[in-house]
Amino acid sequence: MIDEAISSENWQARAEMAEAALSRVQAEAEVRLIQAELKAEAVRAGMIDLDGLKLLNVDDIRLSETGELVEAEKLFSKLKRTKPWLFSQSSSSSVAANPPLPEAPRALHANDLSHEEWISARAALVRRR
């Protein structure tokens, strides 16, 4: 009888420890998910340096049932107003490609032109003088 009482207390203590560990792991997973969602939203909002996320109070941020940040757009628009230097000028989620460099003007050679092209090019040169 004493062994059964000790055994049941032991199981109860182990179950309580397991539940505490489970709740701790769930809380850590939620914090990591919030951080990942914050990074994704920050990139979409045009944040230049993700170290600026340290300025946010993570305790106030909640996830929806679908796992997305609640009122993320409002959060980042407020951050843009208060700390605009953290963001680039454009808030596009796509990366803008650099425009191609203009080609240097090529000199026309008379040997490469047809007779009609040569006559029109010669006339243009004579008009400029």
TIMARTI-839732 format. One record per atom (N, C-alpha, C): residue number from 1; residue in three letters; atom name; x, y, z. Coordinates in Angstrom, 1 decimal. Each point is the difference from the previous one (the first is absolute). Layout:
# TIMARTI-839732
<pos=NUM&code=ALA&site=CA&u=X&v=Y&w=Z>
...
# end
This chain:
# TIMARTI-839732
<pos=1&code=MET&site=N&u=0.8&v=-1.2&w=0.0>
<pos=1&code=MET&site=CA&u=-0.8&v=1.2&w=0.0>
<pos=1&code=MET&site=C&u=0.9&v=1.3&w=0.0>
<pos=2&code=ILE&site=N&u=1.0&v=-0.1&w=0.8>
<pos=2&code=ILE&site=CA&u=0.9&v=1.2&w=0.0>
<pos=2&code=ILE&site=C&u=0.7&v=0.1&w=-1.3>
<pos=3&code=ASP&site=N&u=0.4&v=-1.1&w=-0.6>
<pos=3&code=ASP&site=CA&u=0.7&v=0.0&w=-1.3>
<pos=3&code=ASP&site=C&u=-0.9&v=0.7&w=-1.1>
<pos=4&code=GLU&site=N&u=-1.3&v=-0.4&w=0.1>
<pos=4&code=GLU&site=CA&u=-1.0&v=0.6&w=-1.0>
<pos=4&code=GLU&site=C&u=-0.1&v=1.5&w=0.2>
<pos=5&code=ALA&site=N&u=0.0&v=0.5&w=1.3>
<pos=5&code=ALA&site=CA&u=-0.2&v=1.4&w=0.2>
<pos=5&code=ALA&site=C&u=1.3&v=0.7&w=-0.5>
<pos=6&code=ILE&site=N&u=1.1&v=-0.5&w=0.3>
<pos=6&code=ILE&site=CA&u=1.3&v=0.6&w=-0.5>
<pos=6&code=ILE&site=C&u=0.0&v=0.0&w=-1.5>
<pos=7&code=SER&site=N&u=-0.4&v=-1.2&w=-0.6>
<pos=7&code=SER&site=CA&u=0.0&v=-0.1&w=-1.4>
<pos=7&code=SER&site=C&u=-1.0&v=1.0&w=-0.7>
<pos=8&code=SER&site=N&u=-1.2&v=0.2&w=0.6>
<pos=8&code=SER&site=CA&u=-0.9&v=0.9&w=-0.6>
<pos=8&code=SER&site=C&u=0.5&v=1.5&w=0.2>
<pos=9&code=GLU&site=N&u=0.6&v=0.3&w=1.1>
<pos=9&code=GLU&site=CA&u=0.6&v=1.3&w=0.2>
<pos=9&code=GLU&site=C&u=1.1&v=0.3&w=-1.0>
<pos=10&code=ASN&site=N&u=0.8&v=-1.1&w=-0.3>
<pos=10&code=ASN&site=CA&u=1.1&v=0.1&w=-0.9>
<pos=10&code=ASN&site=C&u=-0.5&v=0.3&w=-1.4>
<pos=11&code=TRP&site=N&u=-1.1&v=-0.7&w=-0.4>
<pos=11&code=TRP&site=CA&u=-0.6&v=0.2&w=-1.3>
<pos=11&code=TRP&site=C&u=-0.6&v=1.4&w=-0.2>
<pos=12&code=GLN&site=N&u=-0.6&v=0.4&w=1.1>
<pos=12&code=GLN&site=CA&u=-0.6&v=1.4&w=0.0>
<pos=12&code=GLN&site=C&u=1.1&v=1.1&w=-0.2>
<pos=13&code=ALA&site=N&u=1.0&v=-0.2&w=0.8>
<pos=13&code=ALA&site=CA&u=1.1&v=1.0&w=-0.1>
<pos=13&code=ALA&site=C&u=0.7&v=0.0&w=-1.4>
<pos=14&code=ARG&site=N&u=0.1&v=-1.2&w=-0.6>
<pos=14&code=ARG&site=CA&u=0.6&v=-0.1&w=-1.3>
<pos=14&code=ARG&site=C&u=-0.9&v=0.6&w=-1.1>
<pos=15&code=ALA&site=N&u=-1.3&v=-0.3&w=0.2>
<pos=15&code=ALA&site=CA&u=-1.0&v=0.6&w=-0.9>
<pos=15&code=ALA&site=C&u=0.0&v=1.5&w=0.1>
<pos=16&code=GLU&site=N&u=0.1&v=0.6&w=1.2>
<pos=16&code=GLU&site=CA&u=0.0&v=1.4&w=0.1>
<pos=16&code=GLU&site=C&u=1.3&v=0.6&w=-0.6>
<pos=17&code=MET&site=N&u=1.1&v=-0.7&w=0.2>
<pos=17&code=MET&site=CA&u=1.3&v=0.5&w=-0.6>
<pos=17&code=MET&site=C&u=-0.1&v=-0.1&w=-1.6>
<pos=18&code=ALA&site=N&u=-0.6&v=-1.0&w=-0.5>
<pos=18&code=ALA&site=CA&u=-0.2&v=-0.1&w=-1.4>
<pos=18&code=ALA&site=C&u=-0.9&v=1.1&w=-0.6>
<pos=19&code=GLU&site=N&u=-1.1&v=0.3&w=0.7>
<pos=19&code=GLU&site=CA&u=-0.9&v=1.1&w=-0.4>
<pos=19&code=GLU&site=C&u=0.7&v=1.3&w=0.0>
<pos=20&code=ALA&site=N&u=0.8&v=0.2&w=1.1>
<pos=20&code=ALA&site=CA&u=0.8&v=1.3&w=0.1>
<pos=20&code=ALA&site=C&u=1.0&v=0.1&w=-1.2>
<pos=21&code=ALA&site=N&u=0.7&v=-1.1&w=-0.3>
<pos=21&code=ALA&site=CA&u=0.9&v=0.0&w=-1.1>
<pos=21&code=ALA&site=C&u=-0.7&v=0.2&w=-1.3>
<pos=22&code=LEU&site=N&u=-1.2&v=-0.6&w=-0.2>
<pos=22&code=LEU&site=CA&u=-0.7&v=0.2&w=-1.2>
<pos=22&code=LEU&site=C&u=-0.5&v=1.5&w=-0.2>
<pos=23&code=SER&site=N&u=-0.4&v=0.6&w=1.1>
<pos=23&code=SER&site=CA&u=-0.5&v=1.4&w=-0.1>
<pos=23&code=SER&site=C&u=1.2&v=0.9&w=-0.3>
<pos=24&code=ARG&site=N&u=1.2&v=-0.3&w=0.5>
<pos=24&code=ARG&site=CA&u=1.2&v=0.8&w=-0.2>
<pos=24&code=ARG&site=C&u=0.4&v=-0.1&w=-1.5>
<pos=25&code=VAL&site=N&u=0.0&v=-1.2&w=-0.5>
<pos=25&code=VAL&site=CA&u=0.4&v=-0.3&w=-1.4>
<pos=25&code=VAL&site=C&u=-1.0&v=0.7&w=-0.9>
<pos=26&code=GLN&site=N&u=-1.3&v=0.0&w=0.3>
<pos=26&code=GLN&site=CA&u=-1.0&v=0.7&w=-0.8>
<pos=26&code=GLN&site=C&u=0.2&v=1.5&w=0.0>
<pos=27&code=ALA&site=N&u=0.3&v=0.5&w=1.1>
<pos=27&code=ALA&site=CA&u=0.3&v=1.5&w=0.1>
<pos=27&code=ALA&site=C&u=1.2&v=0.4&w=-0.8>
<pos=28&code=GLU&site=N&u=1.1&v=-0.8&w=0.1>
<pos=28&code=GLU&site=CA&u=1.2&v=0.2&w=-0.8>
<pos=28&code=GLU&site=C&u=-0.3&v=-0.1&w=-1.5>
<pos=29&code=ALA&site=N&u=-0.8&v=-0.9&w=-0.4>
<pos=29&code=ALA&site=CA&u=-0.4&v=-0.2&w=-1.4>
<pos=29&code=ALA&site=C&u=-0.8&v=1.2&w=-0.5>
<pos=30&code=GLU&site=N&u=-0.9&v=0.5&w=0.8>
<pos=30&code=GLU&site=CA&u=-0.8&v=1.2&w=-0.4>
<pos=30&code=GLU&site=C&u=0.9&v=1.2&w=-0.1>
<pos=31&code=VAL&site=N&u=1.0&v=0.2&w=0.9>
<pos=31&code=VAL&site=CA&u=0.9&v=1.1&w=-0.1>
<pos=31&code=VAL&site=C&u=0.8&v=-0.1&w=-1.3>
<pos=32&code=ARG&site=N&u=0.4&v=-1.1&w=-0.4>
<pos=32&code=ARG&site=CA&u=0.8&v=-0.2&w=-1.2>
<pos=32&code=ARG&site=C&u=-0.9&v=0.3&w=-1.2>
<pos=33&code=LEU&site=N&u=-1.2&v=-0.5&w=0.0>
<pos=33&code=LEU&site=CA&u=-0.9&v=0.2&w=-1.1>
<pos=33&code=LEU&site=C&u=-0.3&v=1.5&w=-0.2>
<pos=34&code=ILE&site=N&u=-0.2&v=0.7&w=1.2>
<pos=34&code=ILE&site=CA&u=-0.2&v=1.5&w=-0.1>
<pos=34&code=ILE&site=C&u=1.2&v=0.7&w=-0.6>
<pos=35&code=GLN&site=N&u=1.2&v=-0.4&w=0.4>
<pos=35&code=GLN&site=CA&u=1.2&v=0.6&w=-0.5>
<pos=35&code=GLN&site=C&u=0.1&v=-0.2&w=-1.5>
<pos=36&code=ALA&site=N&u=-0.3&v=-1.3&w=-0.5>
<pos=36&code=ALA&site=CA&u=0.1&v=-0.2&w=-1.4>
<pos=36&code=ALA&site=C&u=-1.0&v=0.8&w=-0.8>
<pos=37&code=GLU&site=N&u=-1.3&v=0.1&w=0.5>
<pos=37&code=GLU&site=CA&u=-1.0&v=0.8&w=-0.6>
<pos=37&code=GLU&site=C&u=0.4&v=1.5&w=0.0>
<pos=38&code=LEU&site=N&u=0.6&v=0.4&w=1.1>
<pos=38&code=LEU&site=CA&u=0.4&v=1.4&w=0.0>
<pos=38&code=LEU&site=C&u=1.1&v=0.3&w=-1.0>
<pos=39&code=LYS&site=N&u=0.9&v=-0.9&w=-0.2>
<pos=39&code=LYS&site=CA&u=1.1&v=0.2&w=-1.0>
<pos=39&code=LYS&site=C&u=-0.7&v=0.0&w=-1.4>
<pos=40&code=ALA&site=N&u=-0.9&v=-0.9&w=-0.3>
<pos=40&code=ALA&site=CA&u=-0.7&v=0.0&w=-1.3>
<pos=40&code=ALA&site=C&u=-0.7&v=1.3&w=-0.2>
<pos=41&code=GLU&site=N&u=-0.8&v=0.5&w=0.9>
<pos=41&code=GLU&site=CA&u=-0.7&v=1.2&w=-0.1>
<pos=41&code=GLU&site=C&u=0.9&v=1.2&w=-0.1>
<pos=42&code=ALA&site=N&u=1.1&v=0.0&w=0.7>
<pos=42&code=ALA&site=CA&u=1.0&v=1.1&w=-0.1>
<pos=42&code=ALA&site=C&u=0.6&v=0.1&w=-1.4>
<pos=43&code=VAL&site=N&u=0.3&v=-1.1&w=-0.6>
<pos=43&code=VAL&site=CA&u=0.5&v=0.0&w=-1.4>
<pos=43&code=VAL&site=C&u=-1.1&v=0.5&w=-0.9>
<pos=44&code=ARG&site=N&u=-1.2&v=-0.4&w=0.2>
<pos=44&code=ARG&site=CA&u=-1.1&v=0.5&w=-0.9>
<pos=44&code=ARG&site=C&u=-0.2&v=1.5&w=0.2>
<pos=45&code=ALA&site=N&u=0.2&v=0.5&w=1.2>
<pos=45&code=ALA&site=CA&u=-0.2&v=1.4&w=0.3>
<pos=45&code=ALA&site=C&u=1.2&v=0.9&w=-0.5>
<pos=46&code=GLY&site=N&u=1.1&v=-0.7&w=-0.4>
<pos=46&code=GLY&site=CA&u=1.1&v=0.8&w=-0.5>
<pos=46&code=GLY&site=C&u=1.1&v=0.3&w=1.0>
<pos=47&code=MET&site=N&u=0.0&v=-0.7&w=1.1>
<pos=47&code=MET&site=CA&u=1.0&v=0.3&w=1.0>
<pos=47&code=MET&site=C&u=1.4&v=-0.4&w=-0.5>
<pos=48&code=ILE&site=N&u=0.9&v=1.0&w=0.2>
<pos=48&code=ILE&site=CA&u=1.3&v=-0.2&w=-0.5>
<pos=48&code=ILE&site=C&u=0.9&v=-0.9&w=0.9>
<pos=49&code=ASP&site=N&u=-0.1&v=0.2&w=1.3>
<pos=49&code=ASP&site=CA&u=0.8&v=-0.7&w=0.9>
<pos=49&code=ASP&site=C&u=-0.9&v=-0.7&w=1.0>
<pos=50&code=LEU&site=N&u=0.0&v=-1.4&w=0.0>
<pos=50&code=LEU&site=CA&u=-0.9&v=-0.7&w=0.9>
<pos=50&code=LEU&site=C&u=0.3&v=0.1&w=1.5>
<pos=51&code=ASP&site=N&u=1.2&v=0.6&w=0.3>
<pos=51&code=ASP&site=CA&u=0.3&v=0.2&w=1.4>
<pos=51&code=ASP&site=C&u=-1.0&v=1.0&w=0.6>
<pos=52&code=GLY&site=N&u=-0.7&v=0.8&w=-0.8>
<pos=52&code=GLY&site=CA&u=-1.0&v=0.9&w=0.4>
<pos=52&code=GLY&site=C&u=-1.2&v=-0.7&w=0.7>
<pos=53&code=LEU&site=N&u=-0.1&v=-1.3&w=-0.2>
<pos=53&code=LEU&site=CA&u=-1.1&v=-0.8&w=0.6>
<pos=53&code=LEU&site=C&u=0.2&v=0.0&w=1.5>
<pos=54&code=LYS&site=N&u=1.2&v=0.2&w=0.5>
<pos=54&code=LYS&site=CA&u=0.3&v=-0.1&w=1.4>
<pos=54&code=LYS&site=C&u=-0.7&v=1.2&w=0.7>
<pos=55&code=LEU&site=N&u=-0.4&v=1.0&w=-0.7>
<pos=55&code=LEU&site=CA&u=-0.6&v=1.2&w=0.6>
<pos=55&code=LEU&site=C&u=-1.5&v=-0.3&w=0.3>
<pos=56&code=LEU&site=N&u=-0.5&v=-1.1&w=-0.6>
<pos=56&code=LEU&site=CA&u=-1.5&v=-0.3&w=0.2>
<pos=56&code=LEU&site=C&u=-0.1&v=-0.8&w=1.3>
<pos=57&code=ASN&site=N&u=-1.2&v=0.3&w=0.7>
<pos=57&code=ASN&site=CA&u=-0.3&v=-0.8&w=1.2>
<pos=57&code=ASN&site=C&u=-0.7&v=-1.3&w=-0.5>
<pos=58&code=VAL&site=N&u=0.7&v=-1.1&w=0.1>
<pos=58&code=VAL&site=CA&u=-0.5&v=-1.3&w=-0.5>
<pos=58&code=VAL&site=C&u=-1.2&v=-0.5&w=0.9>
<pos=59&code=ASP&site=N&u=-0.1&v=0.5&w=1.2>
<pos=59&code=ASP&site=CA&u=-1.0&v=-0.5&w=0.9>
<pos=59&code=ASP&site=C&u=-1.4&v=0.4&w=-0.4>
<pos=60&code=ASP&site=N&u=-0.1&v=1.2&w=-0.7>
<pos=60&code=ASP&site=CA&u=-1.3&v=0.5&w=-0.5>
<pos=60&code=ASP&site=C&u=-0.4&v=-0.7&w=-1.3>
<pos=61&code=ILE&site=N&u=0.8&v=-0.7&w=-0.7>
<pos=61&code=ILE&site=CA&u=-0.3&v=-0.6&w=-1.3>
<pos=61&code=ILE&site=C&u=-0.7&v=-1.3&w=0.2>
<pos=62&code=ARG&site=N&u=-1.1&v=-0.2&w=-0.7>
<pos=62&code=ARG&site=CA&u=-0.7&v=-1.3&w=0.1>
<pos=62&code=ARG&site=C&u=-0.2&v=-0.6&w=-1.4>
<pos=63&code=LEU&site=N&u=-0.2&v=-1.3&w=0.0>
<pos=63&code=LEU&site=CA&u=-0.2&v=-0.7&w=-1.3>
<pos=63&code=LEU&site=C&u=-1.5&v=-0.3&w=-0.1>
<pos=64&code=SER&site=N&u=-0.5&v=0.0&w=-1.3>
<pos=64&code=SER&site=CA&u=-1.4&v=-0.4&w=-0.2>
<pos=64&code=SER&site=C&u=-0.1&v=-1.5&w=0.0>
<pos=65&code=GLU&site=N&u=-1.2&v=-0.5&w=-0.3>
<pos=65&code=GLU&site=CA&u=-0.2&v=-1.5&w=0.0>
<pos=65&code=GLU&site=C&u=0.8&v=-0.6&w=-1.2>
<pos=66&code=THR&site=N&u=0.2&v=0.8&w=-1.1>
<pos=66&code=THR&site=CA&u=0.7&v=-0.6&w=-1.1>
<pos=66&code=THR&site=C&u=1.5&v=0.1&w=0.1>
<pos=67&code=GLY&site=N&u=0.5&v=0.6&w=1.1>
<pos=67&code=GLY&site=CA&u=1.4&v=0.1&w=0.3>
<pos=67&code=GLY&site=C&u=0.7&v=1.3&w=-0.6>
<pos=68&code=GLU&site=N&u=-0.9&v=1.0&w=-0.4>
<pos=68&code=GLU&site=CA&u=0.6&v=1.2&w=-0.5>
<pos=68&code=GLU&site=C&u=-0.1&v=1.1&w=1.1>
<pos=69&code=LEU&site=N&u=0.8&v=1.0&w=-0.1>
<pos=69&code=LEU&site=CA&u=0.0&v=1.1&w=1.0>
<pos=69&code=LEU&site=C&u=-1.3&v=0.8&w=-0.1>
<pos=70&code=VAL&site=N&u=-0.5&v=0.3&w=1.2>
<pos=70&code=VAL&site=CA&u=-1.2&v=0.9&w=0.1>
<pos=70&code=VAL&site=C&u=0.4&v=1.4&w=-0.1>
<pos=71&code=GLU&site=N&u=-0.6&v=0.7&w=-0.9>
<pos=71&code=GLU&site=CA&u=0.3&v=1.5&w=-0.3>
<pos=71&code=GLU&site=C&u=1.4&v=0.3&w=-0.3>
<pos=72&code=ALA&site=N&u=0.7&v=-0.8&w=-0.8>
<pos=72&code=ALA&site=CA&u=1.4&v=0.2&w=-0.3>
<pos=72&code=ALA&site=C&u=0.2&v=1.2&w=-0.8>
<pos=73&code=GLU&site=N&u=-1.0&v=0.3&w=-1.0>
<pos=73&code=GLU&site=CA&u=0.2&v=1.2&w=-0.8>
<pos=73&code=GLU&site=C&u=-0.1&v=1.3&w=0.8>
<pos=74&code=LYS&site=N&u=-0.9&v=0.0&w=1.0>
<pos=74&code=LYS&site=CA&u=-0.1&v=1.1&w=0.9>
<pos=74&code=LYS&site=C&u=1.3&v=0.2&w=0.8>
<pos=75&code=LEU&site=N&u=0.5&v=-1.1&w=0.5>
<pos=75&code=LEU&site=CA&u=1.3&v=0.0&w=0.8>
<pos=75&code=LEU&site=C&u=1.1&v=0.6&w=-0.8>
<pos=76&code=PHE&site=N&u=0.2&v=-0.4&w=-1.3>
<pos=76&code=PHE&site=CA&u=1.1&v=0.5&w=-0.8>
<pos=76&code=PHE&site=C&u=-0.3&v=1.4&w=-0.5>
<pos=77&code=SER&site=N&u=-1.2&v=0.3&w=-0.2>
<pos=77&code=SER&site=CA&u=-0.2&v=1.4&w=-0.5>
<pos=77&code=SER&site=C&u=0.3&v=1.0&w=1.2>
<pos=78&code=LYS&site=N&u=-0.3&v=-0.4&w=1.2>
<pos=78&code=LYS&site=CA&u=0.3&v=0.8&w=1.2>
<pos=78&code=LYS&site=C&u=1.6&v=0.1&w=0.1>
<pos=79&code=LEU&site=N&u=0.6&v=-1.1&w=-0.2>
<pos=79&code=LEU&site=CA&u=1.5&v=0.0&w=0.1>
<pos=79&code=LEU&site=C&u=0.6&v=0.8&w=-1.1>
<pos=80&code=LYS&site=N&u=-0.6&v=0.0&w=-1.2>
<pos=80&code=LYS&site=CA&u=0.5&v=0.9&w=-1.1>
<pos=80&code=LYS&site=C&u=-0.2&v=1.4&w=0.3>
<pos=81&code=ARG&site=N&u=-1.0&v=0.4&w=0.7>
<pos=81&code=ARG&site=CA&u=-0.2&v=1.4&w=0.4>
<pos=81&code=ARG&site=C&u=1.0&v=0.4&w=1.0>
<pos=82&code=THR&site=N&u=0.2&v=-0.8&w=1.0>
<pos=82&code=THR&site=CA&u=0.9&v=0.4&w=1.1>
<pos=82&code=THR&site=C&u=1.4&v=-0.2&w=-0.3>
<pos=83&code=LYS&site=N&u=0.4&v=-1.0&w=-0.8>
<pos=83&code=LYS&site=CA&u=1.4&v=-0.2&w=-0.3>
<pos=83&code=LYS&site=C&u=0.2&v=-0.3&w=-1.5>
<pos=84&code=PRO&site=N&u=-0.2&v=1.1&w=-0.8>
<pos=84&code=PRO&site=CA&u=0.0&v=-0.2&w=-1.5>
<pos=84&code=PRO&site=C&u=1.4&v=-0.4&w=-0.6>
<pos=85&code=TRP&site=N&u=1.0&v=0.2&w=0.7>
<pos=85&code=TRP&site=CA&u=1.4&v=-0.4&w=-0.5>
<pos=85&code=TRP&site=C&u=0.2&v=-1.5&w=0.0>
<pos=86&code=LEU&site=N&u=-0.9&v=-0.7&w=0.6>
<pos=86&code=LEU&site=CA&u=0.1&v=-1.5&w=0.0>
<pos=86&code=LEU&site=C&u=-0.5&v=-0.6&w=-1.3>
<pos=87&code=PHE&site=N&u=-0.7&v=0.8&w=-0.8>
<pos=87&code=PHE&site=CA&u=-0.7&v=-0.5&w=-1.2>
<pos=87&code=PHE&site=C&u=0.6&v=0.7&w=-1.3>
<pos=88&code=SER&site=N&u=-0.1&v=-0.8&w=-1.1>
<pos=88&code=SER&site=CA&u=0.4&v=0.6&w=-1.3>
<pos=88&code=SER&site=C&u=-1.2&v=0.9&w=-0.5>
<pos=89&code=GLN&site=N&u=0.3&v=0.7&w=-1.0>
<pos=89&code=GLN&site=CA&u=-1.0&v=0.9&w=-0.5>
<pos=89&code=GLN&site=C&u=-1.2&v=-0.7&w=-0.6>
<pos=90&code=SER&site=N&u=0.3&v=-1.1&w=-0.8>
<pos=90&code=SER&site=CA&u=-1.1&v=-0.8&w=-0.6>
<pos=90&code=SER&site=C&u=-0.3&v=-1.1&w=1.0>
<pos=91&code=SER&site=N&u=-1.3&v=-0.3&w=0.1>
<pos=91&code=SER&site=CA&u=-0.5&v=-1.1&w=0.9>
<pos=91&code=SER&site=C&u=-0.4&v=-1.2&w=-0.8>
<pos=92&code=SER&site=N&u=0.6&v=-0.3&w=-1.1>
<pos=92&code=SER&site=CA&u=-0.3&v=-1.1&w=-0.9>
<pos=92&code=SER&site=C&u=0.6&v=-1.3&w=0.6>
<pos=93&code=SER&site=N&u=-0.8&v=-1.0&w=-0.2>
<pos=93&code=SER&site=CA&u=0.6&v=-1.3&w=0.5>
<pos=93&code=SER&site=C&u=0.9&v=-0.6&w=-1.1>
<pos=94&code=SER&site=N&u=0.0&v=0.5&w=-1.2>
<pos=94&code=SER&site=CA&u=1.0&v=-0.5&w=-1.0>
<pos=94&code=SER&site=C&u=1.2&v=0.8&w=0.0>
<pos=95&code=VAL&site=N&u=1.1&v=-0.6&w=-0.4>
<pos=95&code=VAL&site=CA&u=1.2&v=0.8&w=-0.1>
<pos=95&code=VAL&site=C&u=0.1&v=0.6&w=-1.3>
<pos=96&code=ALA&site=N&u=0.3&v=1.3&w=0.0>
<pos=96&code=ALA&site=CA&u=0.1&v=0.8&w=-1.3>
<pos=96&code=ALA&site=C&u=1.3&v=-0.3&w=-0.7>
<pos=97&code=ALA&site=N&u=-0.1&v=-0.4&w=-1.2>
<pos=97&code=ALA&site=CA&u=1.2&v=-0.3&w=-0.8>
<pos=97&code=ALA&site=C&u=0.6&v=1.3&w=-0.5>
<pos=98&code=ASN&site=N&u=1.3&v=0.1&w=-0.1>
<pos=98&code=ASN&site=CA&u=0.7&v=1.1&w=-0.6>
<pos=98&code=ASN&site=C&u=-0.3&v=0.1&w=-1.4>
<pos=99&code=PRO&site=N&u=-0.3&v=1.2&w=-0.5>
<pos=99&code=PRO&site=CA&u=-0.2&v=0.2&w=-1.5>
<pos=99&code=PRO&site=C&u=1.2&v=-0.3&w=-0.8>
<pos=100&code=PRO&site=N&u=-0.1&v=-0.5&w=-1.2>
<pos=100&code=PRO&site=CA&u=1.2&v=-0.3&w=-0.7>
<pos=100&code=PRO&site=C&u=0.8&v=1.3&w=-0.4>
<pos=101&code=LEU&site=N&u=1.3&v=-0.1&w=0.0>
<pos=101&code=LEU&site=CA&u=0.8&v=1.1&w=-0.3>
<pos=101&code=LEU&site=C&u=-0.2&v=0.4&w=-1.5>
<pos=102&code=PRO&site=N&u=0.0&v=1.3&w=-0.3>
<pos=102&code=PRO&site=CA&u=-0.2&v=0.4&w=-1.4>
<pos=102&code=PRO&site=C&u=1.3&v=-0.4&w=-0.8>
<pos=103&code=GLU&site=N&u=-0.3&v=-0.3&w=-1.2>
<pos=103&code=GLU&site=CA&u=1.2&v=-0.4&w=-0.8>
<pos=103&code=GLU&site=C&u=0.6&v=1.3&w=-0.6>
<pos=104&code=ALA&site=N&u=1.3&v=0.0&w=-0.1>
<pos=104&code=ALA&site=CA&u=0.7&v=1.2&w=-0.6>
<pos=104&code=ALA&site=C&u=-0.4&v=0.1&w=-1.5>
<pos=105&code=PRO&site=N&u=-0.2&v=1.2&w=-0.5>
<pos=105&code=PRO&site=CA&u=-0.4&v=0.1&w=-1.4>
<pos=105&code=PRO&site=C&u=1.1&v=-0.6&w=-0.9>
<pos=106&code=ARG&site=N&u=-0.4&v=-0.7&w=-1.0>
<pos=106&code=ARG&site=CA&u=0.9&v=-0.6&w=-0.9>
<pos=106&code=ARG&site=C&u=0.2&v=0.9&w=-1.2>
<pos=107&code=ALA&site=N&u=1.2&v=0.1&w=-0.5>
<pos=107&code=ALA&site=CA&u=0.3&v=0.8&w=-1.2>
<pos=107&code=ALA&site=C&u=-0.5&v=-0.8&w=-1.2>
<pos=108&code=LEU&site=N&u=-0.6&v=0.7&w=-0.9>
<pos=108&code=LEU&site=CA&u=-0.4&v=-0.7&w=-1.3>
<pos=108&code=LEU&site=C&u=1.1&v=0.0&w=-1.0>
<pos=109&code=HIS&site=N&u=0.3&v=-1.1&w=-0.6>
<pos=109&code=HIS&site=CA&u=1.0&v=-0.1&w=-1.0>
<pos=109&code=HIS&site=C&u=-0.7&v=-0.1&w=-1.4>
<pos=110&code=ALA&site=N&u=0.6&v=0.7&w=-0.9>
<pos=110&code=ALA&site=CA&u=-0.6&v=0.0&w=-1.3>
<pos=110&code=ALA&site=C&u=-0.1&v=-1.4&w=-0.6>
<pos=111&code=ASN&site=N&u=1.0&v=-0.8&w=0.3>
<pos=111&code=ASN&site=CA&u=0.0&v=-1.3&w=-0.6>
<pos=111&code=ASN&site=C&u=-1.2&v=-0.9&w=0.5>
<pos=112&code=ASP&site=N&u=-0.5&v=0.3&w=1.2>
<pos=112&code=ASP&site=CA&u=-1.1&v=-0.8&w=0.6>
<pos=112&code=ASP&site=C&u=-1.4&v=0.5&w=-0.5>
<pos=113&code=LEU&site=N&u=-0.1&v=1.1&w=-0.6>
<pos=113&code=LEU&site=CA&u=-1.2&v=0.6&w=-0.4>
<pos=113&code=LEU&site=C&u=-0.4&v=-0.4&w=-1.4>
<pos=114&code=SER&site=N&u=-1.3&v=-0.1&w=-0.3>
<pos=114&code=SER&site=CA&u=-0.5&v=-0.1&w=-1.4>
<pos=114&code=SER&site=C&u=0.2&v=1.4&w=-0.6>
<pos=115&code=HIS&site=N&u=-0.2&v=0.0&w=-1.3>
<pos=115&code=HIS&site=CA&u=0.1&v=1.2&w=-0.8>
<pos=115&code=HIS&site=C&u=-1.0&v=1.1&w=0.5>
<pos=116&code=GLU&site=N&u=-1.2&v=-0.4&w=0.2>
<pos=116&code=GLU&site=CA&u=-1.1&v=0.9&w=0.5>
<pos=116&code=GLU&site=C&u=0.3&v=0.5&w=1.4>
<pos=117&code=GLU&site=N&u=0.5&v=-0.9&w=0.9>
<pos=117&code=GLU&site=CA&u=0.4&v=0.5&w=1.3>
<pos=117&code=GLU&site=C&u=1.2&v=0.9&w=0.0>
<pos=118&code=TRP&site=N&u=0.9&v=-0.2&w=-0.9>
<pos=118&code=TRP&site=CA&u=1.2&v=0.9&w=-0.1>
<pos=118&code=TRP&site=C&u=-0.4&v=1.3&w=-0.5>
<pos=119&code=ILE&site=N&u=-0.9&v=0.1&w=-0.9>
<pos=119&code=ILE&site=CA&u=-0.5&v=1.3&w=-0.6>
<pos=119&code=ILE&site=C&u=-0.7&v=0.8&w=1.1>
<pos=120&code=SER&site=N&u=-0.9&v=-0.7&w=0.8>
<pos=120&code=SER&site=CA&u=-0.7&v=0.7&w=1.1>
<pos=120&code=SER&site=C&u=0.9&v=0.5&w=1.1>
<pos=121&code=ALA&site=N&u=1.0&v=-0.9&w=0.3>
<pos=121&code=ALA&site=CA&u=1.0&v=0.4&w=1.1>
<pos=121&code=ALA&site=C&u=0.8&v=1.2&w=-0.5>
<pos=122&code=ARG&site=N&u=0.4&v=0.0&w=-1.3>
<pos=122&code=ARG&site=CA&u=0.8&v=1.0&w=-0.5>
<pos=122&code=ARG&site=C&u=-0.8&v=1.4&w=0.0>
<pos=123&code=ALA&site=N&u=-1.2&v=-0.1&w=-0.4>
<pos=123&code=ALA&site=CA&u=-0.9&v=1.2&w=0.0>
<pos=123&code=ALA&site=C&u=-0.2&v=0.5&w=1.4>
<pos=124&code=ALA&site=N&u=-0.1&v=-0.9&w=1.0>
<pos=124&code=ALA&site=CA&u=-0.1&v=0.5&w=1.4>
<pos=124&code=ALA&site=C&u=1.3&v=0.7&w=0.5>
<pos=125&code=LEU&site=N&u=1.1&v=-0.5&w=-0.5>
<pos=125&code=LEU&site=CA&u=1.3&v=0.6&w=0.4>
<pos=125&code=LEU&site=C&u=0.1&v=1.4&w=-0.6>
<pos=126&code=VAL&site=N&u=-0.4&v=0.1&w=-1.3>
<pos=126&code=VAL&site=CA&u=0.2&v=1.3&w=-0.7>
<pos=126&code=VAL&site=C&u=-1.0&v=1.0&w=0.6>
<pos=127&code=ARG&site=N&u=-1.2&v=-0.4&w=0.4>
<pos=127&code=ARG&site=CA&u=-0.9&v=0.9&w=0.6>
<pos=127&code=ARG&site=C&u=0.5&v=0.6&w=1.3>
<pos=128&code=ARG&site=N&u=0.7&v=-0.8&w=0.8>
<pos=128&code=ARG&site=CA&u=0.5&v=0.4&w=1.3>
<pos=128&code=ARG&site=C&u=1.1&v=1.0&w=-0.1>
<pos=129&code=ARG&site=N&u=0.7&v=0.1&w=-1.1>
<pos=129&code=ARG&site=CA&u=1.1&v=0.9&w=-0.2>
<pos=129&code=ARG&site=C&u=-0.4&v=1.3&w=-0.4>
# end
